């Protein structure tokens, strides 16, 4: 059993990560500005409320709780939900404060959350990758403060890994569009639509290139990552997503309607193939996602016929 310090533990992803790690037998210290009601905390979880941007606060909490590992999730999580300079300053300062404090305290395993948005899809100036599926070798081209802040979070752990050598292990991960457990039951997703609505109308999922991941699968990934960090190269970044796309039709058919010019590079996305590859996590860690919309969405599953295709430009901006 490890003592794991999780920032942003009260958030959409954080709640599942905290619960999943506790269920796996770890002692979890959940840190957030907002507290979860005590009766909703799983066994094995301690909760701390704190503003990690306050000078010295991250260092104080890490020093007092003495974790074996730190997972940094806390951030402004939605692009354009605050002024661009606020998003950039908040997210980059949080990442540096937590990673540097954990490093100074000698925490052996340090992980930070990033985002697929670092790749730059949805840019108003246009975006087209060299190939699908997208993977960790795809060149990042962030076009907003949120995406840029997440790329800097990745570079922050890589900087510390370069400075520390092999003594402290670092990693970053890019979770796809996070689906929390209650959303399978009909609760609205981050953009306000239900999953059944997103599946019935491909224009709703097209801005995120139809990517998604069950929050509990992210918890499983992190549990495995922490266990194997000593056996993989230091400072690695991983995509973490479902094994299929959030779509009822193959992306080879859907993508060209929403991403002009992508006909040739989308041709291989047949069947249920997603736009984002998780092969690196599978190969280096042996991780496999366990959940799919086909297994978790119990009601209102749409027919295998998508709604009429519309322009991708009509969809909302999304975080993943």
Buried (B, 14 or more C-beta within 10 A) or exposed (E): EBBBBBBBBBBBBBBBBBBBBBBBEBBBBBBBEEBBEEEEBBEBBEBBEBEBBEEEBBBEBBEEBEBBBBBBBBBBBBBBEBEBEEBBBBBBEBBBBBBBBBBEBEBBBBBBBBBBBBBBBBBEEEBEBEEBBBBBEBEBBBBBBBBBBBBBBBBBBBBBBEEBEEEBBBBBBBBBBBBBBEBBEEEEBBBEBBBBBBBBBBBBBBBBBBBBBBBBBBBBBBBBBBBBBEEBEBBBBBBBBBBBBBBBBBBBBBBBBBBEEBEEBBBEBEEBBBBBBBEBBBEBBEBEBEBBBEEBBEEEBBEEEBBEBBEBEEBBBBBB
